Amino acid sequence: NLEDGIVLADEELRDRLRRLDPALMQRVERRRTYMTAVLGYRLDESVLPLGNTSGWLAPYVTNLSLAVTNT
C-alpha cells in the first residue's frame, strides 16, 4: 500500500501529484499540518507523509493518548 510511509518529492513531483490526485495531496497537507502545528515536527517541503502513522514510534502505538512531540 502506497499510503504506509513517507515520500520525498521535489517541487516538480509535488506539482504533478497535485494535478493527478488532488485528494491525495489534500490528505498529505492535513497530515503535514498536524505533524507541524500539533506535534511540533519540522518538515522540509519535500516530505510527504502518506499514512496516518507517519512519525509514530512502535512503543507508543498501543497507547493512543501518547505521542512523540518536538517541544
N, CA, C, O and CB atoms as a CASP TS submission, in Angstrom:
PFRMAT TS
TARGET T0000
AUTHOR 0000-0000-0000
METHOD Language model
MODEL 1
PARENT N/A
ATOM      1  N   ASN     1       0.844  -1.180   0.000  1.00  0.00           N
ATOM      2  CA  ASN     1       0.000   0.000   0.000  1.00  0.00           C
ATOM      3  C   ASN     1       0.881   1.232   0.000  1.00  0.00           C
ATOM      4  O   ASN     1       1.757   1.365   0.855  1.00  0.00           O
ATOM      5  CB  ASN     1      -0.956   0.004   1.212  1.00  0.00           C
ATOM      6  N   LEU     2       0.671   2.114  -0.921  1.00  0.00           N
ATOM      7  CA  LEU     2       1.485   3.321  -1.040  1.00  0.00           C
ATOM      8  C   LEU     2       1.353   4.224   0.168  1.00  0.00           C
ATOM      9  O   LEU     2       2.318   4.896   0.533  1.00  0.00           O
ATOM     10  CB  LEU     2       1.107   4.082  -2.281  1.00  0.00           C
ATOM     11  N   GLU     3       0.193   4.262   0.799  1.00  0.00           N
ATOM     12  CA  GLU     3      -0.015   5.203   1.892  1.00  0.00           C
ATOM     13  C   GLU     3       0.434   4.645   3.236  1.00  0.00           C
ATOM     14  O   GLU     3      -0.289   4.770   4.224  1.00  0.00           O
ATOM     15  CB  GLU     3      -1.469   5.588   1.965  1.00  0.00           C
ATOM     16  N   ASP     4       1.602   4.039   3.291  1.00  0.00           N
ATOM     17  CA  ASP     4       2.135   3.500   4.532  1.00  0.00           C
ATOM     18  C   ASP     4       3.394   4.193   5.011  1.00  0.00           C
ATOM     19  O   ASP     4       3.927   3.816   6.054  1.00  0.00           O
ATOM     20  CB  ASP     4       2.409   2.057   4.366  1.00  0.00           C
ATOM     21  N   GLY     5       3.889   5.181   4.302  1.00  0.00           N
ATOM     22  CA  GLY     5       5.153   5.764   4.702  1.00  0.00           C
ATOM     23  C   GLY     5       5.270   7.220   4.358  1.00  0.00           C
ATOM     24  O   GLY     5       4.302   7.979   4.385  1.00  0.00           O
ATOM     25  N   ILE     6       6.490   7.584   4.035  1.00  0.00           N
ATOM     26  CA  ILE     6       6.822   8.962   3.689  1.00  0.00           C
ATOM     27  C   ILE     6       7.507   8.958   2.333  1.00  0.00           C
ATOM     28  O   ILE     6       8.327   8.087   2.043  1.00  0.00           O
ATOM     29  CB  ILE     6       7.730   9.623   4.778  1.00  0.00           C
ATOM     30  N   VAL     7       7.168   9.930   1.513  1.00  0.00           N
ATOM     31  CA  VAL     7       7.807  10.104   0.216  1.00  0.00           C
ATOM     32  C   VAL     7       8.566  11.419   0.237  1.00  0.00           C
ATOM     33  O   VAL     7       8.080  12.414   0.775  1.00  0.00           O
ATOM     34  CB  VAL     7       6.764  10.073  -0.947  1.00  0.00           C
ATOM     35  N   LEU     8       9.748  11.425  -0.343  1.00  0.00           N
ATOM     36  CA  LEU     8      10.489  12.664  -0.553  1.00  0.00           C
ATOM     37  C   LEU     8      10.265  13.075  -1.994  1.00  0.00           C
ATOM     38  O   LEU     8      10.608  12.337  -2.918  1.00  0.00           O
ATOM     39  CB  LEU     8      12.022  12.496  -0.233  1.00  0.00           C
ATOM     40  N   ALA     9       9.687  14.255  -2.187  1.00  0.00           N
ATOM     41  CA  ALA     9       9.293  14.688  -3.529  1.00  0.00           C
ATOM     42  C   ALA     9       9.777  16.106  -3.788  1.00  0.00           C
ATOM     43  O   ALA     9       9.545  17.011  -2.986  1.00  0.00           O
ATOM     44  CB  ALA     9       7.763  14.605  -3.704  1.00  0.00           C
ATOM     45  N   ASP    10      10.451  16.286  -4.916  1.00  0.00           N
ATOM     46  CA  ASP    10      10.852  17.643  -5.287  1.00  0.00           C
ATOM     47  C   ASP    10       9.621  18.423  -5.749  1.00  0.00           C
ATOM     48  O   ASP    10       8.527  17.869  -5.848  1.00  0.00           O
ATOM     49  CB  ASP    10      11.942  17.617  -6.405  1.00  0.00           C
ATOM     50  N   GLU    11       9.809  19.708  -6.027  1.00  0.00           N
ATOM     51  CA  GLU    11       8.685  20.567  -6.390  1.00  0.00           C
ATOM     52  C   GLU    11       7.944  20.056  -7.622  1.00  0.00           C
ATOM     53  O   GLU    11       6.716  20.111  -7.683  1.00  0.00           O
ATOM     54  CB  GLU    11       9.171  21.981  -6.636  1.00  0.00           C
ATOM     55  N   GLU    12       8.689  19.562  -8.595  1.00  0.00           N
ATOM     56  CA  GLU    12       8.070  19.049  -9.820  1.00  0.00           C
ATOM     57  C   GLU    12       7.135  17.876  -9.523  1.00  0.00           C
ATOM     58  O   GLU    12       6.018  17.820 -10.037  1.00  0.00           O
ATOM     59  CB  GLU    12       9.150  18.616 -10.819  1.00  0.00           C
ATOM     60  N   LEU    13       7.598  16.944  -8.694  1.00  0.00           N
ATOM     61  CA  LEU    13       6.760  15.795  -8.354  1.00  0.00           C
ATOM     62  C   LEU    13       5.556  16.222  -7.523  1.00  0.00           C
ATOM     63  O   LEU    13       4.453  15.719  -7.738  1.00  0.00           O
ATOM     64  CB  LEU    13       7.575  14.744  -7.596  1.00  0.00           C
ATOM     65  N   ARG    14       5.747  17.141  -6.577  1.00  0.00           N
ATOM     66  CA  ARG    14       4.608  17.619  -5.779  1.00  0.00           C
ATOM     67  C   ARG    14       3.554  18.262  -6.671  1.00  0.00           C
ATOM     68  O   ARG    14       2.360  18.024  -6.492  1.00  0.00           O
ATOM     69  CB  ARG    14       5.077  18.623  -4.710  1.00  0.00           C
ATOM     70  N   ASP    15       3.986  19.073  -7.626  1.00  0.00           N
ATOM     71  CA  ASP    15       3.042  19.698  -8.562  1.00  0.00           C
ATOM     72  C   ASP    15       2.313  18.650  -9.394  1.00  0.00           C
ATOM     73  O   ASP    15       1.110  18.759  -9.634  1.00  0.00           O
ATOM     74  CB  ASP    15       3.775  20.680  -9.487  1.00  0.00           C
ATOM     75  N   ARG    16       3.043  17.650  -9.824  1.00  0.00           N
ATOM     76  CA  ARG    16       2.427  16.588 -10.628  1.00  0.00           C
ATOM     77  C   ARG    16       1.388  15.816  -9.810  1.00  0.00           C
ATOM     78  O   ARG    16       0.310  15.494 -10.309  1.00  0.00           O
ATOM     79  CB  ARG    16       3.508  15.622 -11.161  1.00  0.00           C
ATOM     80  N   LEU    17       1.720  15.525  -8.562  1.00  0.00           N
ATOM     81  CA  LEU    17       0.768  14.826  -7.701  1.00  0.00           C
ATOM     82  C   LEU    17      -0.482  15.666  -7.455  1.00  0.00           C
ATOM     83  O   LEU    17      -1.589  15.130  -7.405  1.00  0.00           O
ATOM     84  CB  LEU    17       1.426  14.465  -6.370  1.00  0.00           C
ATOM     85  N   ARG    18      -0.313  16.972  -7.301  1.00  0.00           N
ATOM     86  CA  ARG    18      -1.476  17.855  -7.113  1.00  0.00           C
ATOM     87  C   ARG    18      -2.408  17.796  -8.318  1.00  0.00           C
ATOM     88  O   ARG    18      -3.630  17.823  -8.169  1.00  0.00           O
ATOM     89  CB  ARG    18      -1.019  19.307  -6.875  1.00  0.00           C
ATOM     90  N   ARG    19      -1.826  17.715  -9.511  1.00  0.00           N
ATOM     91  CA  ARG    19      -2.645  17.638 -10.730  1.00  0.00           C
ATOM     92  C   ARG    19      -3.301  16.265 -10.877  1.00  0.00           C
ATOM     93  O   ARG    19      -4.481  16.169 -11.211  1.00  0.00           O
ATOM     94  CB  ARG    19      -1.786  17.942 -11.968  1.00  0.00           C
ATOM     95  N   LEU    20      -2.529  15.203 -10.626  1.00  0.00           N
ATOM     96  CA  LEU    20      -3.025  13.845 -10.861  1.00  0.00           C
ATOM     97  C   LEU    20      -3.989  13.360  -9.782  1.00  0.00           C
ATOM     98  O   LEU    20      -4.939  12.634 -10.074  1.00  0.00           O
ATOM     99  CB  LEU    20      -1.866  12.892 -10.956  1.00  0.00           C
ATOM    100  N   ASP    21      -3.743  13.761  -8.538  1.00  0.00           N
ATOM    101  CA  ASP    21      -4.577  13.264  -7.439  1.00  0.00           C
ATOM    102  C   ASP    21      -4.715  14.329  -6.357  1.00  0.00           C
ATOM    103  O   ASP    21      -4.063  14.250  -5.316  1.00  0.00           O
ATOM    104  CB  ASP    21      -3.980  11.968  -6.843  1.00  0.00           C
ATOM    105  N   PRO    22      -5.563  15.324  -6.602  1.00  0.00           N
ATOM    106  CA  PRO    22      -5.735  16.407  -5.631  1.00  0.00           C
ATOM    107  C   PRO    22      -6.168  15.909  -4.248  1.00  0.00           C
ATOM    108  O   PRO    22      -5.759  16.479  -3.236  1.00  0.00           O
ATOM    109  CB  PRO    22      -6.752  17.398  -6.150  1.00  0.00           C
ATOM    110  N   ALA    23      -6.979  14.870  -4.192  1.00  0.00           N
ATOM    111  CA  ALA    23      -7.438  14.349  -2.900  1.00  0.00           C
ATOM    112  C   ALA    23      -6.270  13.789  -2.089  1.00  0.00           C
ATOM    113  O   ALA    23      -6.206  13.981  -0.875  1.00  0.00           O
ATOM    114  CB  ALA    23      -8.507  13.258  -3.108  1.00  0.00           C
ATOM    115  N   LEU    24      -5.354  13.102  -2.754  1.00  0.00           N
ATOM    116  CA  LEU    24      -4.160  12.587  -2.085  1.00  0.00           C
ATOM    117  C   LEU    24      -3.377  13.727  -1.462  1.00  0.00           C
ATOM    118  O   LEU    24      -2.982  13.652  -0.299  1.00  0.00           O
ATOM    119  CB  LEU    24      -3.273  11.806  -3.069  1.00  0.00           C
ATOM    120  N   MET    25      -3.152  14.780  -2.229  1.00  0.00           N
ATOM    121  CA  MET    25      -2.355  15.898  -1.724  1.00  0.00           C
ATOM    122  C   MET    25      -3.076  16.652  -0.604  1.00  0.00           C
ATOM    123  O   MET    25      -2.422  17.216   0.272  1.00  0.00           O
ATOM    124  CB  MET    25      -2.019  16.858  -2.863  1.00  0.00           C
ATOM    125  N   GLN    26      -4.390  16.671  -0.618  1.00  0.00           N
ATOM    126  CA  GLN    26      -5.131  17.279   0.498  1.00  0.00           C
ATOM    127  C   GLN    26      -4.904  16.480   1.778  1.00  0.00           C
ATOM    128  O   GLN    26      -4.722  17.058   2.850  1.00  0.00           O
ATOM    129  CB  GLN    26      -6.648  17.357   0.176  1.00  0.00           C
ATOM    130  N   ARG    27      -4.915  15.154   1.670  1.00  0.00           N
ATOM    131  CA  ARG    27      -4.634  14.315   2.839  1.00  0.00           C
ATOM    132  C   ARG    27      -3.208  14.535   3.329  1.00  0.00           C
ATOM    133  O   ARG    27      -2.969  14.636   4.532  1.00  0.00           O
ATOM    134  CB  ARG    27      -4.855  12.828   2.506  1.00  0.00           C
ATOM    135  N   VAL    28      -2.269  14.608   2.400  1.00  0.00           N
ATOM    136  CA  VAL    28      -0.870  14.854   2.753  1.00  0.00           C
ATOM    137  C   VAL    28      -0.743  16.187   3.488  1.00  0.00           C
ATOM    138  O   VAL    28      -0.063  16.262   4.511  1.00  0.00           O
ATOM    139  CB  VAL    28       0.023  14.845   1.487  1.00  0.00           C
ATOM    140  N   GLU    29      -1.381  17.227   2.983  1.00  0.00           N
ATOM    141  CA  GLU    29      -1.288  18.550   3.609  1.00  0.00           C
ATOM    142  C   GLU    29      -1.910  18.553   5.003  1.00  0.00           C
ATOM    143  O   GLU    29      -1.384  19.199   5.909  1.00  0.00           O
ATOM    144  CB  GLU    29      -1.973  19.603   2.731  1.00  0.00           C
ATOM    145  N   ARG    30      -3.017  17.843   5.187  1.00  0.00           N
ATOM    146  CA  ARG    30      -3.617  17.756   6.531  1.00  0.00           C
ATOM    147  C   ARG    30      -2.664  17.058   7.494  1.00  0.00           C
ATOM    148  O   ARG    30      -2.518  17.476   8.642  1.00  0.00           O
ATOM    149  CB  ARG    30      -4.972  17.002   6.481  1.00  0.00           C
ATOM    150  N   ARG    31      -2.019  15.996   7.026  1.00  0.00           N
ATOM    151  CA  ARG    31      -1.058  15.283   7.881  1.00  0.00           C
ATOM    152  C   ARG    31       0.135  16.173   8.207  1.00  0.00           C
ATOM    153  O   ARG    31       0.593  16.208   9.349  1.00  0.00           O
ATOM    154  CB  ARG    31      -0.577  13.986   7.196  1.00  0.00           C
ATOM    155  N   ARG    32       0.637  16.890   7.208  1.00  0.00           N
ATOM    156  CA  ARG    32       1.769  17.797   7.432  1.00  0.00           C
ATOM    157  C   ARG    32       1.393  18.873   8.450  1.00  0.00           C
ATOM    158  O   ARG    32       2.181  19.190   9.341  1.00  0.00           O
ATOM    159  CB  ARG    32       2.219  18.450   6.101  1.00  0.00           C
ATOM    160  N   THR    33       0.202  19.427   8.318  1.00  0.00           N
ATOM    161  CA  THR    33      -0.252  20.462   9.249  1.00  0.00           C
ATOM    162  C   THR    33      -0.325  19.914  10.666  1.00  0.00           C
ATOM    163  O   THR    33       0.128  20.567  11.606  1.00  0.00           O
ATOM    164  CB  THR    33      -1.621  21.012   8.823  1.00  0.00           C
ATOM    165  N   TYR    34      -0.886  18.730  10.830  1.00  0.00           N
ATOM    166  CA  TYR    34      -0.969  18.115  12.155  1.00  0.00           C
ATOM    167  C   TYR    34       0.431  17.870  12.719  1.00  0.00           C
ATOM    168  O   TYR    34       0.702  18.184  13.878  1.00  0.00           O
ATOM    169  CB  TYR    34      -1.759  16.790  12.089  1.00  0.00           C
ATOM    170  N   MET    35       1.308  17.314  11.901  1.00  0.00           N
ATOM    171  CA  MET    35       2.651  16.989  12.371  1.00  0.00           C
ATOM    172  C   MET    35       3.435  18.231  12.763  1.00  0.00           C
ATOM    173  O   MET    35       4.212  18.193  13.717  1.00  0.00           O
ATOM    174  CB  MET    35       3.403  16.224  11.305  1.00  0.00           C
ATOM    175  N   THR    36       3.245  19.330  12.044  1.00  0.00           N
ATOM    176  CA  THR    36       3.996  20.549  12.352  1.00  0.00           C
ATOM    177  C   THR    36       3.314  21.390  13.430  1.00  0.00           C
ATOM    178  O   THR    36       3.973  21.831  14.371  1.00  0.00           O
ATOM    179  CB  THR    36       4.177  21.380  11.093  1.00  0.00           C
ATOM    180  N   ALA    37       2.014  21.617  13.310  1.00  0.00           N
ATOM    181  CA  ALA    37       1.307  22.512  14.235  1.00  0.00           C
ATOM    182  C   ALA    37       1.035  21.867  15.589  1.00  0.00           C
ATOM    183  O   ALA    37       1.141  22.530  16.622  1.00  0.00           O
ATOM    184  CB  ALA    37      -0.002  22.958  13.620  1.00  0.00           C
ATOM    185  N   VAL    38       0.687  20.589  15.596  1.00  0.00           N
ATOM    186  CA  VAL    38       0.306  19.930  16.845  1.00  0.00           C
ATOM    187  C   VAL    38       1.489  19.213  17.487  1.00  0.00           C
ATOM    188  O   VAL    38       1.732  19.359  18.685  1.00  0.00           O
ATOM    189  CB  VAL    38      -0.824  18.940  16.594  1.00  0.00           C
ATOM    190  N   LEU    39       2.223  18.441  16.691  1.00  0.00           N
ATOM    191  CA  LEU    39       3.326  17.648  17.237  1.00  0.00           C
ATOM    192  C   LEU    39       4.651  18.394  17.271  1.00  0.00           C
ATOM    193  O   LEU    39       5.586  17.963  17.945  1.00  0.00           O
ATOM    194  CB  LEU    39       3.490  16.394  16.437  1.00  0.00           C
ATOM    195  N   GLY    40       4.741  19.504  16.553  1.00  0.00           N
ATOM    196  CA  GLY    40       5.957  20.310  16.586  1.00  0.00           C
ATOM    197  C   GLY    40       7.088  19.814  15.709  1.00  0.00           C
ATOM    198  O   GLY    40       8.230  20.238  15.884  1.00  0.00           O
ATOM    199  N   TYR    41       6.801  18.924  14.767  1.00  0.00           N
ATOM    200  CA  TYR    41       7.842  18.444  13.857  1.00  0.00           C
ATOM    201  C   TYR    41       8.229  19.560  12.895  1.00  0.00           C
ATOM    202  O   TYR    41       7.402  20.400  12.540  1.00  0.00           O
ATOM    203  CB  TYR    41       7.363  17.191  13.074  1.00  0.00           C
ATOM    204  N   ARG    42       9.458  19.564  12.489  1.00  0.00           N
ATOM    205  CA  ARG    42       9.923  20.473  11.437  1.00  0.00           C
ATOM    206  C   ARG    42      10.134  19.630  10.188  1.00  0.00           C
ATOM    207  O   ARG    42      11.041  18.799  10.133  1.00  0.00           O
ATOM    208  CB  ARG    42      11.250  21.235  11.856  1.00  0.00           C
ATOM    209  N   LEU    43       9.293  19.849   9.191  1.00  0.00           N
ATOM    210  CA  LEU    43       9.355  19.045   7.970  1.00  0.00           C
ATOM    211  C   LEU    43       9.790  19.902   6.792  1.00  0.00           C
ATOM    212  O   LEU    43       9.267  20.997   6.583  1.00  0.00           O
ATOM    213  CB  LEU    43       7.993  18.391   7.678  1.00  0.00           C
ATOM    214  N   ASP    44      10.737  19.404   6.037  1.00  0.00           N
ATOM    215  CA  ASP    44      11.104  20.037   4.786  1.00  0.00           C
ATOM    216  C   ASP    44       9.927  19.923   3.826  1.00  0.00           C
ATOM    217  O   ASP    44       9.126  18.994   3.931  1.00  0.00           O
ATOM    218  CB  ASP    44      12.386  19.395   4.185  1.00  0.00           C
ATOM    219  N   GLU    45       9.820  20.854   2.899  1.00  0.00           N
ATOM    220  CA  GLU    45       8.735  20.823   1.913  1.00  0.00           C
ATOM    221  C   GLU    45       8.692  19.509   1.144  1.00  0.00           C
ATOM    222  O   GLU    45       7.633  19.103   0.665  1.00  0.00           O
ATOM    223  CB  GLU    45       8.883  21.978   0.940  1.00  0.00           C
ATOM    224  N   SER    46       9.833  18.847   1.025  1.00  0.00           N
ATOM    225  CA  SER    46       9.903  17.612   0.239  1.00  0.00           C
ATOM    226  C   SER    46       9.273  16.415   0.940  1.00  0.00           C
ATOM    227  O   SER    46       9.015  15.398   0.297  1.00  0.00           O
ATOM    228  CB  SER    46      11.337  17.298  -0.085  1.00  0.00           C
ATOM    229  N   VAL    47       9.021  16.512   2.233  1.00  0.00           N
ATOM    230  CA  VAL    47       8.495  15.378   2.999  1.00  0.00           C
ATOM    231  C   VAL    47       6.979  15.302   2.859  1.00  0.00           C
ATOM    232  O   VAL    47       6.258  16.219   3.253  1.00  0.00           O
ATOM    233  CB  VAL    47       8.889  15.494   4.488  1.00  0.00           C
ATOM    234  N   LEU    48       6.508  14.189   2.288  1.00  0.00           N
ATOM    235  CA  LEU    48       5.076  13.960   2.105  1.00  0.00           C
ATOM    236  C   LEU    48       4.655  12.748   2.934  1.00  0.00           C
ATOM    237  O   LEU    48       4.902  11.614   2.524  1.00  0.00           O
ATOM    238  CB  LEU    48       4.730  13.747   0.598  1.00  0.00           C
ATOM    239  N   PRO    49       4.028  12.963   4.088  1.00  0.00           N
ATOM    240  CA  PRO    49       3.556  11.831   4.886  1.00  0.00           C
ATOM    241  C   PRO    49       2.320  11.218   4.232  1.00  0.00           C
ATOM    242  O   PRO    49       1.289  11.877   4.099  1.00  0.00           O
ATOM    243  CB  PRO    49       3.239  12.274   6.340  1.00  0.00           C
ATOM    244  N   LEU    50       2.428   9.967   3.830  1.00  0.00           N
ATOM    245  CA  LEU    50       1.355   9.314   3.083  1.00  0.00           C
ATOM    246  C   LEU    50       0.417   8.495   3.948  1.00  0.00           C
ATOM    247  O   LEU    50      -0.638   8.071   3.477  1.00  0.00           O
ATOM    248  CB  LEU    50       1.940   8.437   2.035  1.00  0.00           C
ATOM    249  N   GLY    51       0.770   8.267   5.179  1.00  0.00           N
ATOM    250  CA  GLY    51      -0.096   7.481   6.049  1.00  0.00           C
ATOM    251  C   GLY    51      -0.325   8.180   7.374  1.00  0.00           C
ATOM    252  O   GLY    51       0.436   9.067   7.759  1.00  0.00           O
ATOM    253  N   ASN    52      -1.369   7.778   8.064  1.00  0.00           N
ATOM    254  CA  ASN    52      -1.693   8.389   9.347  1.00  0.00           C
ATOM    255  C   ASN    52      -0.739   7.990  10.460  1.00  0.00           C
ATOM    256  O   ASN    52      -0.802   8.554  11.552  1.00  0.00           O
ATOM    257  CB  ASN    52      -3.088   8.028   9.739  1.00  0.00           C
ATOM    258  N   THR    53       0.139   7.035  10.210  1.00  0.00           N
ATOM    259  CA  THR    53       1.082   6.608  11.238  1.00  0.00           C
ATOM    260  C   THR    53       2.475   7.188  11.020  1.00  0.00           C
ATOM    261  O   THR    53       3.420   6.771  11.690  1.00  0.00           O
ATOM    262  CB  THR    53       1.159   5.098  11.276  1.00  0.00           C
ATOM    263  N   SER    54       2.621   8.118  10.120  1.00  0.00           N
ATOM    264  CA  SER    54       3.931   8.737   9.888  1.00  0.00           C
ATOM    265  C   SER    54       4.401   9.417  11.169  1.00  0.00           C
ATOM    266  O   SER    54       3.686  10.229  11.756  1.00  0.00           O
ATOM    267  CB  SER    54       3.868   9.763   8.713  1.00  0.00           C
ATOM    268  N   GLY    55       5.610   9.073  11.590  1.00  0.00           N
ATOM    269  CA  GLY    55       6.173   9.655  12.798  1.00  0.00           C
ATOM    270  C   GLY    55       5.858   8.881  14.070  1.00  0.00           C
ATOM    271  O   GLY    55       6.351   9.243  15.138  1.00  0.00           O
ATOM    272  N   TRP    56       5.064   7.843  13.989  1.00  0.00           N
ATOM    273  CA  TRP    56       4.757   7.050  15.178  1.00  0.00           C
ATOM    274  C   TRP    56       5.949   6.172  15.528  1.00  0.00           C
ATOM    275  O   TRP    56       6.669   5.707  14.644  1.00  0.00           O
ATOM    276  CB  TRP    56       3.492   6.185  14.957  1.00  0.00           C
ATOM    277  N   LEU    57       6.151   5.950  16.811  1.00  0.00           N
ATOM    278  CA  LEU    57       7.162   5.011  17.280  1.00  0.00           C
ATOM    279  C   LEU    57       6.448   3.811  17.875  1.00  0.00           C
ATOM    280  O   LEU    57       5.463   3.958  18.598  1.00  0.00           O
ATOM    281  CB  LEU    57       8.120   5.672  18.323  1.00  0.00           C
ATOM    282  N   ALA    58       6.942   2.647  17.573  1.00  0.00           N
ATOM    283  CA  ALA    58       6.262   1.399  17.948  1.00  0.00           C
ATOM    284  C   ALA    58       5.821   1.324  19.414  1.00  0.00           C
ATOM    285  O   ALA    58       4.696   0.888  19.659  1.00  0.00           O
ATOM    286  CB  ALA    58       7.165   0.246  17.660  1.00  0.00           C
ATOM    287  N   PRO    59       6.624   1.719  20.398  1.00  0.00           N
ATOM    288  CA  PRO    59       6.159   1.574  21.789  1.00  0.00           C
ATOM    289  C   PRO    59       4.912   2.403  22.101  1.00  0.00           C
ATOM    290  O   PRO    59       4.178   2.078  23.034  1.00  0.00           O
ATOM    291  CB  PRO    59       7.266   1.969  22.740  1.00  0.00           C
ATOM    292  N   TYR    60       4.664   3.459  21.339  1.00  0.00           N
ATOM    293  CA  TYR    60       3.560   4.359  21.658  1.00  0.00           C
ATOM    294  C   TYR    60       2.283   4.044  20.884  1.00  0.00           C
ATOM    295  O   TYR    60       1.235   4.615  21.186  1.00  0.00           O
ATOM    296  CB  TYR    60       3.972   5.775  21.386  1.00  0.00           C
ATOM    297  N   VAL    61       2.340   3.171  19.916  1.00  0.00           N
ATOM    298  CA  VAL    61       1.170   2.868  19.089  1.00  0.00           C
ATOM    299  C   VAL    61       0.070   2.201  19.914  1.00  0.00           C
ATOM    300  O   VAL    61      -1.112   2.359  19.610  1.00  0.00           O
ATOM    301  CB  VAL    61       1.568   1.964  17.913  1.00  0.00           C
ATOM    302  N   THR    62       0.445   1.468  20.941  1.00  0.00           N
ATOM    303  CA  THR    62      -0.559   0.767  21.741  1.00  0.00           C
ATOM    304  C   THR    62      -1.287   1.681  22.718  1.00  0.00           C
ATOM    305  O   THR    62      -2.310   1.287  23.276  1.00  0.00           O
ATOM    306  CB  THR    62       0.090  -0.357  22.500  1.00  0.00           C
ATOM    307  N   ASN    63      -0.783   2.893  22.936  1.00  0.00           N
ATOM    308  CA  ASN    63      -1.443   3.840  23.832  1.00  0.00           C
ATOM    309  C   ASN    63      -1.727   5.110  23.047  1.00  0.00           C
ATOM    310  O   ASN    63      -0.843   5.949  22.877  1.00  0.00           O
ATOM    311  CB  ASN    63      -0.568   4.142  25.097  1.00  0.00           C
ATOM    312  N   LEU    64      -2.960   5.255  22.566  1.00  0.00           N
ATOM    313  CA  LEU    64      -3.302   6.372  21.690  1.00  0.00           C
ATOM    314  C   LEU    64      -3.311   7.718  22.399  1.00  0.00           C
ATOM    315  O   LEU    64      -3.448   8.752  21.745  1.00  0.00           O
ATOM    316  CB  LEU    64      -4.640   6.132  21.073  1.00  0.00           C
ATOM    317  N   SER    65      -3.169   7.727  23.726  1.00  0.00           N
ATOM    318  CA  SER    65      -3.116   9.004  24.435  1.00  0.00           C
ATOM    319  C   SER    65      -1.698   9.570  24.464  1.00  0.00           C
ATOM    320  O   SER    65      -1.492  10.676  24.962  1.00  0.00           O
ATOM    321  CB  SER    65      -3.639   8.838  25.860  1.00  0.00           C
ATOM    322  N   LEU    66      -0.720   8.835  23.940  1.00  0.00           N
ATOM    323  CA  LEU    66       0.672   9.280  23.922  1.00  0.00           C
ATOM    324  C   LEU    66       1.126   9.571  22.501  1.00  0.00           C
ATOM    325  O   LEU    66       0.698   8.910  21.555  1.00  0.00           O
ATOM    326  CB  LEU    66       1.582   8.228  24.560  1.00  0.00           C
ATOM    327  N   ALA    67       1.989  10.557  22.359  1.00  0.00           N
ATOM    328  CA  ALA    67       2.595  10.878  21.062  1.00  0.00           C
ATOM    329  C   ALA    67       3.974  11.450  21.308  1.00  0.00           C
ATOM    330  O   ALA    67       4.221  12.067  22.344  1.00  0.00           O
ATOM    331  CB  ALA    67       1.715  11.881  20.248  1.00  0.00           C
ATOM    332  N   VAL    68       4.870  11.249  20.364  1.00  0.00           N
ATOM    333  CA  VAL    68       6.193  11.847  20.435  1.00  0.00           C
ATOM    334  C   VAL    68       6.092  13.229  19.811  1.00  0.00           C
ATOM    335  O   VAL    68       5.667  13.373  18.665  1.00  0.00           O
ATOM    336  CB  VAL    68       7.272  10.963  19.711  1.00  0.00           C
ATOM    337  N   THR    69       6.484  14.243  20.567  1.00  0.00           N
ATOM    338  CA  THR    69       6.419  15.612  20.067  1.00  0.00           C
ATOM    339  C   THR    69       7.789  16.246  20.118  1.00  0.00           C
ATOM    340  O   THR    69       8.697  15.732  20.771  1.00  0.00           O
ATOM    341  CB  THR    69       5.415  16.444  20.872  1.00  0.00           C
ATOM    342  N   ASN    70       7.936  17.350  19.436  1.00  0.00           N
ATOM    343  CA  ASN    70       9.170  18.118  19.458  1.00  0.00           C
ATOM    344  C   ASN    70       8.850  19.447  20.123  1.00  0.00           C
ATOM    345  O   ASN    70       8.334  20.363  19.483  1.00  0.00           O
ATOM    346  CB  ASN    70       9.763  18.317  18.012  1.00  0.00           C
ATOM    347  N   THR    71       9.161  19.547  21.418  1.00  0.00           N
ATOM    348  CA  THR    71       8.842  20.774  22.152  1.00  0.00           C
ATOM    349  C   THR    71      10.084  21.517  22.559  1.00  0.00           C
ATOM    350  O   THR    71       9.994  22.573  23.185  1.00  0.00           O
ATOM    351  CB  THR    71       8.015  20.464  23.375  1.00  0.00           C
TER
END
